[in-house]
């Protein structure tokens, strides 16, 4: 293993990205509500919802100028520079700071990566005992397990037990350790745990050798890797499923699928060779779908077994949906109700929704075939209920609408409207008491997270905060969210309050900081304030200095080139690039651009939200691909970019709740979505 400049410890090959959030610049910003259960909504309030006045905790002191705090800062600098000897000398002086645990953690991680000896094991054990139930102890335990399994010390890995904040690599390592030590792993456990990375490949090597994993389990994983174009993973699965001769043929096929297929047309083919033919056809389809469709029908339609032929059609359907090709639904029907990846299950329903005459019976069948956890998601509950209602099964549909309507999200809102309810703010939880707030303030994990936020170390602060929330009940979560509000960490207010299941405070979930300034700016250009807030909540979670991996900055995540273009367009002659994170400048540029995109896209908030995220030209292309008018929900659900699709749904659901809060009046998401009419593509003048 190697330790990275940011302190992350990773295996030397093939590890998954750290799942703690340490690499995320805008933590949780792409995630909206958690789908929590709620009570049936009461009668609408006639008054706007006003945020409670935040309680400022004057005595929450997190001093950063003490000798110990300075030692922590110097240790972080040493970590960045990989000055390990210097880092070790700072562990002691840093101990009394609220973040004093971090230098000790970094030092032990470095030692774990570079050597193993009895004294190190004792030091690691002492750290875990000294800091029980902490984020860093849990993280260190996980990495100790990974290192132990990588070096063959399965006994230590087993003795360390479970990890609270686990990931696929740790799960695989623990499965392998227990398997070797006598608690045999099952194929189902291995498949569920799998994620591409060193520990999982080691587990699979072990279980294939022990004949726990067979081609029955490997082939679906093999096919899904091909579908995702993960050719390295696919080659590894091929090595498990194919013999030496077939594996050599597989390598040739992957390089030149058409030439290889020509050698197979008249040959006697084994089951594995038929599988390879199907893969070759899907590889061809990635390059030229039209030519592959013709070739398939001409050369292979009658030669491939039904299972492989159906899989090829399902892959062609998925590729078609990437460009909203109208042939997709036909391809899915030719494939039939076969096993699909979760992603392809979703796109099969989306393809059906885009038809002029929607086959609701087919949609119900497709949802019913989804894995249990998937068909319980609000999206598929909603579309199944729509199908049942269209088929005259009204009472069954109402039951499912009610189930979906328990979730505070896009489809929860739509489901409520289907049973005649408008969107309102749910009953407010009782205000957090002084005692509850004090308990949150006294929580060491939350204190550490706040110190990290205040010292500018957000990548560490987010997972530290989230770990501290484990096991909290609704009252504790509301108090933690209020604590975050008291110190102006707005993204944690939202994401913490989002976790409650029975008691809800929408002044936290849909917090509206800077309301007067944002509202004034929106109103000055006749822009819907609720939509602006819905977009900001999704873009940055109100993090003023948020910066994305592609360079978008500030509250409204404005790209540098866009900011420069908009500034010139609106006559901001004194604009400088560094001003993009300034609150007033960012909101002026962002709202101005929103207004321009909205006008360019005919006043549709659905199209304009998509345009703000993906560029205004793309929703124009998607609109031009329509053969008929569709409801806004269908357009949003069938956006081919995963990020933009989720973004649009979240922004519009956010805006609907904000509108209910600001106005005190019931709202309609359906009205906000409207209908999208097909229009010929015209290049947008906007960046």
DOBATI-886310 format. One record per residue (C-alpha): residue in three letters; z, y negated, x negated. Coordinates in steps of 0.05 Angstrom, whole numbers, padded with zeros to 5 digits, always signed. Layout:
<recs>
ALAZYX ...
</recs>
This chain:
<recs>
UNK+00000+00000+00000 UNK-00009-00072-00020 UNK+00029-00135+00001 UNK-00013-00193+00023 UNK-00002-00268+00010 UNK+00024-00277+00081 UNK+00074-00221+00070 UNK+00038-00167+00108 UNK+00042-00097+00079 UNK-00021-00056+00090 UNK-00047+00012+00066 UNK-00100+00007+00013 UNK-00155+00033+00060 UNK-00171+00032+00133 UNK-00108+00003+00163 UNK-00108-00029+00231 UNK-00094-00104+00234 UNK-00021-00121+00241 UNK-00003-00117+00314 UNK+00058-00162+00308 UNK+00018-00225+00319 UNK+00024-00247+00247 UNK-00050-00260+00240 UNK-00058-00297+00305 UNK-00068-00371+00302 UNK-00062-00384+00377 UNK-00012-00330+00398 UNK-00020-00305+00468 UNK-00067-00361+00486 UNK-00120-00313+00511 UNK-00069-00277+00556 UNK-00053-00302+00624 UNK-00002-00275+00673 UNK+00027-00207+00663 UNK+00013-00181+00733 UNK+00087-00181+00751 UNK+00110-00158+00819 UNK+00131-00212+00869 UNK+00158-00219+00938 UNK+00113-00237+00996 UNK+00101-00312+00995 UNK+00140-00355+01043 UNK+00114-00412+01086 UNK+00080-00466+01045 UNK+00121-00525+01020 UNK+00097-00593+01039 UNK+00123-00624+00976 UNK+00094-00620+00906 UNK+00132-00577+00857 UNK+00166-00621+00806 UNK+00189-00593+00739 UNK+00263-00591+00728 UNK+00289-00640+00678 UNK+00295-00601+00613 UNK+00364-00595+00583 UNK+00365-00620+00512 UNK+00410-00579+00467 UNK+00436-00632+00421 UNK+00480-00585+00381 UNK+00425-00535+00363 UNK+00423-00552+00289 UNK+00373-00516+00246 UNK+00378-00556+00182 UNK+00323-00546+00131 UNK+00349-00589+00074 UNK+00408-00545+00053 UNK+00405-00506-00014 UNK+00397-00441+00024 UNK+00339-00469+00066 UNK+00306-00494+00003 UNK+00314-00425-00027 UNK+00278-00395+00033 UNK+00222-00445+00025 UNK+00216-00429-00049 UNK+00216-00355-00034 UNK+00159-00364+00015 UNK+00121-00402-00038 UNK+00134-00345-00088 UNK+00110-00295-00036 UNK+00044-00333-00028 UNK+00036-00335-00104 UNK+00057-00262-00112 UNK+00111-00285-00160 UNK+00154-00224-00146 UNK+00205-00235-00201 UNK+00218-00306-00177 UNK+00223-00282-00105 UNK+00276-00231-00124 UNK+00320-00285-00155 UNK+00319-00325-00090 UNK+00344-00270-00044 UNK+00417-00286-00058 UNK+00414-00362-00055 UNK+00377-00357+00012 UNK+00426-00312+00047 UNK+00466-00365+00085 UNK+00406-00397+00118 UNK+00386-00377+00189 UNK+00322-00349+00157 UNK+00357-00318+00097 UNK+00336-00249+00121 UNK+00263-00264+00104 UNK+00266-00267+00028 UNK+00306-00202+00027 UNK+00253-00171+00072 UNK+00195-00195+00030 UNK+00228-00169-00033 UNK+00240-00100-00004 UNK+00169-00096+00023 UNK+00142-00110-00046 UNK+00186-00057-00077 UNK+00166-00008-00022 UNK+00093-00021-00037 UNK+00100-00012-00111 UNK+00151+00044-00123 UNK+00198+00094-00091 UNK+00265+00114-00121 UNK+00334+00133-00094 UNK+00362+00064-00107 UNK+00306+00032-00066 UNK+00319+00081-00009 UNK+00392+00058-00011 UNK+00371-00015-00010 UNK+00325-00003+00049 UNK+00379+00034+00087 UNK+00429-00022+00072 UNK+00380-00074+00100 UNK+00370-00035+00164 UNK+00446-00027+00172 UNK+00460-00100+00156 UNK+00408-00126+00205 UNK+00407-00078+00264 UNK+00363-00093+00324 UNK+00325-00148+00288 UNK+00250-00158+00285 UNK+00247-00152+00209 UNK+00291-00089+00206 UNK+00245-00057+00258 UNK+00184-00079+00219 UNK+00212-00053+00154 UNK+00229+00013+00186 UNK+00157+00021+00210 UNK+00129+00007+00142 UNK+00179+00054+00109 UNK+00155+00108+00156 UNK+00082+00094+00138 UNK+00098+00097+00064 UNK+00140+00160+00071 UNK+00084+00197+00107 UNK+00031+00171+00058 UNK+00072+00199+00000 UNK+00089+00265+00035 UNK+00162+00249+00048 UNK+00160+00274+00120 UNK+00235+00286+00122 UNK+00251+00213+00111 UNK+00199+00192+00163 UNK+00230+00237+00215 UNK+00301+00214+00199 UNK+00283+00141+00209 UNK+00269+00153+00283 UNK+00231+00110+00332 UNK+00206+00039+00321 UNK+00213-00012+00377 UNK+00152-00053+00359 UNK+00106+00005+00342 UNK+00031+00010+00335 UNK-00020+00065+00331 UNK-00011+00076+00256 UNK+00064+00084+00261 UNK+00057+00129+00322 UNK+00007+00173+00284 UNK+00052+00175+00222 UNK+00112+00197+00264 UNK+00071+00249+00300 UNK+00047+00278+00234 UNK+00117+00277+00204 UNK+00147+00313+00264 UNK+00089+00362+00265 UNK+00098+00381+00192 UNK+00173+00386+00201 UNK+00166+00436+00258 UNK+00160+00394+00322 UNK+00087+00409+00335 UNK+00042+00353+00359 UNK-00005+00364+00417 UNK-00078+00344+00422 UNK-00062+00298+00479 UNK-00008+00262+00439 UNK-00056+00252+00381 UNK-00113+00226+00423 UNK-00068+00177+00459 UNK-00039+00151+00394 UNK-00105+00145+00356 UNK-00128+00079+00327 UNK-00175+00075+00268 UNK-00133+00072+00205 UNK-00105+00113+00148 UNK-00045+00143+00183 UNK-00084+00166+00244 UNK-00140+00196+00201 UNK-00086+00233+00162 UNK-00057+00260+00227 UNK-00125+00282+00251 UNK-00141+00316+00185 UNK-00076+00355+00193 UNK-00087+00373+00266 UNK-00160+00393+00257 UNK-00139+00438+00199 UNK-00085+00468+00243 UNK-00134+00477+00301 UNK-00093+00434+00347 UNK-00152+00386+00354 UNK-00218+00420+00372 UNK-00288+00396+00390 UNK-00263+00390+00462 UNK-00221+00330+00442 UNK-00264+00305+00384 UNK-00331+00298+00420 UNK-00307+00245+00470 UNK-00278+00205+00412 UNK-00342+00215+00373 UNK-00384+00190+00432 UNK-00340+00130+00443 UNK-00344+00110+00369 UNK-00420+00113+00375 UNK-00417+00071+00438 UNK-00376+00018+00401 UNK-00423+00021+00341 UNK-00365+00041+00297 UNK-00409+00082+00250 UNK-00355+00095+00198 UNK-00308+00123+00250 UNK-00365+00163+00281 UNK-00381+00194+00214 UNK-00309+00217+00207 UNK-00309+00248+00276 UNK-00376+00281+00259 UNK-00344+00313+00198 UNK-00293+00346+00245 UNK-00344+00369+00297 UNK-00404+00390+00255 UNK-00415+00444+00203 UNK-00442+00427+00135 UNK-00516+00435+00153 UNK-00509+00395+00218 UNK-00470+00341+00182 UNK-00527+00332+00132 UNK-00575+00328+00191 UNK-00529+00277+00224 UNK-00534+00231+00164 UNK-00610+00235+00166 UNK-00610+00223+00241 UNK-00567+00160+00234 UNK-00614+00131+00183 UNK-00680+00146+00219 UNK-00666+00170+00290 UNK-00739+00170+00315 UNK-00766+00208+00255 UNK-00709+00258+00260 UNK-00720+00268+00335 UNK-00792+00287+00322 UNK-00766+00348+00283 UNK-00723+00371+00341 UNK-00771+00370+00400 UNK-00794+00442+00393 UNK-00734+00470+00356 UNK-00680+00516+00384 UNK-00620+00470+00389 UNK-00547+00486+00389 UNK-00497+00448+00432 UNK-00481+00404+00372 UNK-00555+00391+00359 UNK-00564+00369+00432 UNK-00505+00322+00421 UNK-00540+00294+00360 UNK-00605+00284+00399 UNK-00566+00244+00451 UNK-00535+00201+00396 UNK-00604+00190+00364 UNK-00631+00165+00430 UNK-00574+00116+00439 UNK-00584+00091+00368 UNK-00657+00078+00384 UNK-00638+00042+00448 UNK-00597-00008+00408 UNK-00660-00030+00374 UNK-00710-00026+00432 UNK-00686-00007+00501 UNK-00754-00010+00533 UNK-00787+00036+00483 UNK-00728+00084+00485 UNK-00730+00089+00561 UNK-00804+00107+00559 UNK-00794+00156+00501 UNK-00735+00189+00536 UNK-00774+00201+00600 UNK-00835+00225+00563 UNK-00805+00270+00510 UNK-00733+00288+00528 UNK-00721+00283+00603 UNK-00736+00357+00613 UNK-00709+00381+00545 UNK-00638+00355+00542 UNK-00581+00390+00580 UNK-00555+00349+00639 UNK-00490+00329+00605 UNK-00524+00297+00545 UNK-00580+00266+00587 UNK-00528+00234+00632 UNK-00490+00206+00573 UNK-00554+00175+00545 UNK-00568+00140+00612 UNK-00496+00115+00614 UNK-00505+00085+00544 UNK-00571+00053+00564 UNK-00536+00024+00625 UNK-00482-00006+00582 UNK-00532-00036+00534 UNK-00570-00064+00594 UNK-00508-00099+00620 UNK-00501-00135+00554 UNK-00562-00176+00574 UNK-00551-00170+00649 UNK-00614-00128+00654 UNK-00625-00108+00727 UNK-00641-00036+00707 UNK-00568-00023+00691 UNK-00546-00001+00760 UNK-00604+00048+00765 UNK-00586+00077+00697 UNK-00514+00087+00719 UNK-00537+00124+00782 UNK-00581+00169+00739 UNK-00521+00183+00695 UNK-00478+00202+00755 UNK-00402+00207+00756 UNK-00393+00231+00685 UNK-00336+00219+00636 UNK-00341+00148+00609 UNK-00302+00103+00562 UNK-00256+00053+00596 UNK-00305-00002+00578 UNK-00363+00035+00609 UNK-00323+00050+00672 UNK-00314-00025+00682 UNK-00386-00042+00670 UNK-00410+00011+00719 UNK-00372-00025+00774 UNK-00397-00093+00750 UNK-00469-00069+00751 UNK-00461-00047+00823 UNK-00430-00114+00843 UNK-00492-00151+00819 UNK-00538-00116+00869 UNK-00566-00154+00928 UNK-00543-00098+00974 UNK-00477-00075+00944 UNK-00465+00000+00951 UNK-00391-00004+00967 UNK-00385+00071+00974 UNK-00409+00079+00903 UNK-00360+00026+00879 UNK-00302+00063+00912 UNK-00324+00128+00879 UNK-00330+00094+00811 UNK-00261+00063+00815 UNK-00231+00129+00838 UNK-00259+00162+00775 UNK-00225+00112+00728 UNK-00164+00134+00688 UNK-00099+00126+00727 UNK-00074+00066+00688 UNK-00141+00031+00693 UNK-00152+00038+00767 UNK-00082+00008+00778 UNK-00106-00058+00747 UNK-00112-00115+00797 UNK-00187-00122+00786 UNK-00204-00051+00806 UNK-00153-00050+00862 UNK-00186-00111+00891 UNK-00258-00086+00886 UNK-00238-00018+00914 UNK-00204-00052+00973 UNK-00267-00094+00984 UNK-00306-00029+00985 UNK-00259+00004+01034 UNK-00261-00057+01080 UNK-00337-00057+01078 UNK-00336+00017+01097 UNK-00292+00002+01158 UNK-00228+00029+01127 UNK-00190-00034+01143 UNK-00119-00008+01141 UNK-00129+00027+01074 UNK-00159-00037+01047 UNK-00099-00078+01071 UNK-00050-00033+01035 UNK-00088-00041+00969 UNK-00097-00116+00979 UNK-00022-00122+00988 UNK-00011-00082+00924 UNK-00059-00126+00884 UNK-00031-00188+00916 UNK+00036-00175+00883 UNK+00006-00198+00817 UNK+00003-00271+00796 UNK-00068-00271+00771 UNK-00141-00281+00791 UNK-00147-00218+00833 UNK-00077-00224+00860 UNK-00098-00291+00889 UNK-00163-00265+00917 UNK-00128-00205+00948 UNK-00079-00250+00985 UNK-00137-00290+01013 UNK-00169-00225+01039 UNK-00107-00213+01082 UNK-00106-00284+01108 UNK-00056-00316+01061 UNK-00069-00379+01021 UNK-00045-00390+00950 UNK+00023-00424+00946 UNK+00078-00430+00895 UNK+00129-00373+00904 UNK+00202-00387+00918 UNK+00236-00418+00858 UNK+00290-00380+00822 UNK+00359-00411+00820 UNK+00364-00460+00762 UNK+00388-00433+00696 UNK+00463-00444+00690 UNK+00496-00476+00631 UNK+00528-00409+00613 UNK+00460-00373+00615 UNK+00429-00427+00572 UNK+00486-00423+00522 UNK+00476-00347+00517 UNK+00403-00358+00501 UNK+00421-00411+00449 UNK+00470-00362+00416 UNK+00417-00307+00409 UNK+00404-00301+00335 UNK+00333-00275+00344 UNK+00315-00336+00386 UNK+00349-00382+00336 UNK+00309-00352+00279 UNK+00245-00360+00318 UNK+00260-00433+00334 UNK+00275-00446+00261 UNK+00208-00415+00242 UNK+00171-00457+00294 UNK+00205-00520+00270 UNK+00190-00506+00197 UNK+00116-00494+00213 UNK+00113-00418+00207 UNK+00084-00400+00275 UNK+00053-00332+00253 UNK+00124-00308+00238 UNK+00157-00345+00296 UNK+00117-00314+00352 UNK+00133-00240+00338 UNK+00205-00259+00321 UNK+00211-00293+00389 UNK+00176-00237+00427 UNK+00220-00184+00395 UNK+00282-00221+00417 UNK+00259-00217+00490 UNK+00260-00141+00492 UNK+00305-00114+00546 UNK+00320-00182+00576 UNK+00329-00187+00651 UNK+00297-00242+00693 UNK+00356-00289+00686 UNK+00357-00281+00611 UNK+00282-00292+00607 UNK+00287-00355+00649 UNK+00342-00380+00603 UNK+00302-00364+00541 UNK+00242-00401+00570 UNK+00287-00461+00585 UNK+00312-00459+00514 UNK+00240-00462+00490 UNK+00227-00521+00536 UNK+00288-00557+00509 UNK+00257-00556+00439 UNK+00186-00569+00462 UNK+00157-00501+00445 UNK+00113-00499+00506 UNK+00074-00435+00493 UNK+00139-00395+00491 UNK+00161-00428+00556 UNK+00098-00401+00590 UNK+00095-00332+00558 UNK+00170-00319+00566 UNK+00173-00340+00639 UNK+00110-00299+00652 UNK+00151-00236+00639 UNK+00198-00242+00699 UNK+00189-00191+00754 UNK+00231-00214+00813 UNK+00255-00285+00800 UNK+00202-00337+00782 UNK+00201-00409+00759 UNK+00131-00437+00763 UNK+00153-00502+00730 UNK+00160-00457+00668 UNK+00100-00411+00680 UNK+00055-00469+00696 UNK+00089-00522+00655 UNK+00054-00589+00656 UNK+00076-00629+00596 UNK+00046-00697+00583 UNK+00030-00699+00657 UNK+00023-00774+00665 UNK-00024-00781+00606 UNK-00067-00721+00622 UNK-00071-00740+00696 UNK-00089-00811+00679 UNK-00144-00789+00632 UNK-00172-00739+00683 UNK-00170-00788+00740 UNK-00205-00842+00699 UNK-00267-00798+00698 UNK-00258-00767+00767 UNK-00239-00699+00739 UNK-00195-00649+00776 UNK-00127-00653+00741 UNK-00109-00582+00762 UNK-00172-00555+00729 UNK-00157-00594+00665 UNK-00087-00564+00663 UNK-00114-00495+00679 UNK-00161-00501+00620 UNK-00108-00528+00572 UNK-00060-00472+00591 UNK-00113-00422+00572 UNK-00140-00457+00511 UNK-00077-00475+00472 UNK-00015-00460+00514 UNK+00000-00534+00501 UNK+00005-00525+00426 UNK-00013-00594+00400 UNK-00037-00573+00331 UNK-00068-00507+00352 UNK-00129-00487+00311 UNK-00173-00427+00325 UNK-00206-00381+00275 UNK-00273-00415+00289 UNK-00245-00485+00277 UNK-00231-00511+00347 UNK-00171-00558+00346 UNK-00117-00589+00387 UNK-00092-00584+00458 UNK-00162-00575+00487 UNK-00191-00536+00428 UNK-00249-00582+00413 UNK-00299-00559+00360 UNK-00311-00609+00303 UNK-00385-00618+00317 UNK-00372-00625+00391 UNK-00318-00676+00379 UNK-00364-00717+00336 UNK-00420-00714+00387 UNK-00375-00731+00447 UNK-00342-00789+00409 UNK-00410-00819+00396 UNK-00432-00807+00468 UNK-00372-00843+00498 UNK-00373-00900+00448 UNK-00312-00881+00406 UNK-00338-00918+00346 UNK-00275-00911+00304 UNK-00270-00835+00310 UNK-00252-00796+00247 UNK-00251-00719+00243 UNK-00177-00718+00227 UNK-00162-00750+00295 UNK-00183-00688+00333 UNK-00111-00662+00337 UNK-00083-00729+00359 UNK-00061-00721+00431 UNK-00096-00782+00461 UNK-00160-00770+00422 UNK-00162-00695+00436 UNK-00151-00703+00510 UNK-00202-00759+00515 UNK-00255-00719+00479 UNK-00238-00654+00515 UNK-00237-00683+00585 UNK-00300-00722+00572 UNK-00335-00659+00549 UNK-00309-00621+00610 UNK-00338-00675+00655 UNK-00405-00672+00619 UNK-00409-00596+00624 UNK-00388-00597+00697 UNK-00444-00646+00714 UNK-00494-00608+00672 UNK-00477-00544+00711 UNK-00482-00572+00781 UNK-00408-00584+00794 UNK-00388-00511+00790 UNK-00320-00501+00757 UNK-00338-00428+00746 UNK-00401-00445+00706 UNK-00368-00505+00672 UNK-00307-00464+00649 UNK-00355-00412+00620 UNK-00395-00468+00587 UNK-00333-00499+00556 UNK-00316-00432+00525 UNK-00384-00404+00506 UNK-00429-00466+00505 UNK-00465-00493+00567 UNK-00530-00457+00551 UNK-00501-00388+00562 UNK-00478-00396+00634 UNK-00548-00425+00647 UNK-00578-00360+00620 UNK-00530-00317+00661 UNK-00545-00357+00724 UNK-00620-00350+00711 UNK-00612-00274+00708 UNK-00589-00271+00780 UNK-00639-00245+00831 UNK-00599-00273+00890 UNK-00538-00316+00903 UNK-00471-00284+00888 UNK-00399-00303+00903 UNK-00363-00337+00846 UNK-00317-00278+00836 UNK-00375-00231+00823 UNK-00407-00280+00775 UNK-00342-00287+00737 UNK-00330-00212+00735 UNK-00399-00198+00708 UNK-00400-00248+00651 UNK-00424-00205+00592 UNK-00377-00237+00540 UNK-00308-00205+00545 UNK-00271-00267+00520 UNK-00310-00315+00566 UNK-00302-00269+00626 UNK-00226-00266+00619 UNK-00224-00340+00602 UNK-00261-00362+00665 UNK-00217-00319+00711 UNK-00153-00344+00678 UNK-00174-00417+00679 UNK-00192-00416+00753 UNK-00129-00378+00772 UNK-00088-00427+00731 UNK-00122-00486+00764 UNK-00107-00458+00833 UNK-00033-00453+00819 UNK-00031-00522+00787 UNK-00065-00551+00848 UNK-00013-00518+00893 UNK+00043-00547+00849 UNK+00014-00617+00843 UNK-00004-00625+00916 UNK+00048-00583+00951 UNK-00008-00555+00994 UNK-00036-00484+01001 UNK-00099-00471+00960 UNK-00160-00427+00962 UNK-00187-00394+00899 UNK-00248-00371+00938 UNK-00265-00443+00955 UNK-00256-00463+00882 UNK-00302-00406+00860 UNK-00357-00420+00910 UNK-00424-00385+00904 UNK-00471-00384+00846 UNK-00545-00393+00862 UNK-00600-00369+00815 UNK-00636-00424+00779 UNK-00690-00422+00725 UNK-00663-00430+00656 UNK-00665-00500+00627 UNK-00640-00517+00559 UNK-00576-00558+00561 UNK-00574-00624+00524 UNK-00500-00613+00508 UNK-00474-00581+00444 
</recs>
